[in-house]
Amino acid sequence: MNDIKVLIVVAFNGYQHIEYGIPKHIIEQAGYNVITASDKPGSAIAKDGSTTTVDITLDKVMVDYYAGIIFIGGPGALEHLDNNTSYAIIKDAVQKNIPVGAICAATRILAHAGVLENKYATGWNDDGKLNALYKEYNVKYLAQQDTVVDENIITATGPAAAQEFADLFVEILQKNKNYNEK
C-alpha cells in the first residue's frame, strides 16, 4: 500500500457503519491508506454497535497530509461533527482543491461549512428538512440523485449509495494530482 492517505471522519458515537465500511474498503482496494478521524480518541461506536479504531482526533488533523476527506453520516454525525473544527477542515480542504465527500446526514455539515454554496448536491432527507437547509445555504439540491459530483465535492444520500459514492470518490482522487505524498 502506498503512503497516500484519505481521511474518513466518523462520529465517535452513532456513525453509519455501511457508509464507513464500504468506502473504506473500496478506497483501500484502490491503494490508498485510510485514516479514521473522530471527535474523540479510542473506539468509535457505530449505530449498529460495531466499532472502529480512531487514528486521529479532528483537532489534530492537518489537511495537507490527505489526498481526500470524507465525512460519514449516521445519527451521531450532526451531534458530534457539525462544529467549527469540522468546518475548518472542510474549508481548508476545499481551498486547497482536496476532494471532499459527505454521505447521508453529513452533507449538512458541508452546507453549514459554506462549501456547497452555488453547487449541486444531494443528501439524506428523511426528516424533510434538507430542501430548506440547502435553500438557506444556496445549494442546488438534486433530490432525485443518489450521488452528486460538483468539481471536487461529492455528496450522497445514504447507505444504499455507499458503493457508488466510494467508486466516484476514488475516480476523483485518481484525477486529482493536487496532493502531497507524505
Order of alpha helices (4+ residues) and beta strands (2+ residues): beta-beta-alpha-beta-beta-beta-beta-beta-alpha-alpha-beta-alpha-beta-alpha-beta-beta-beta-alpha
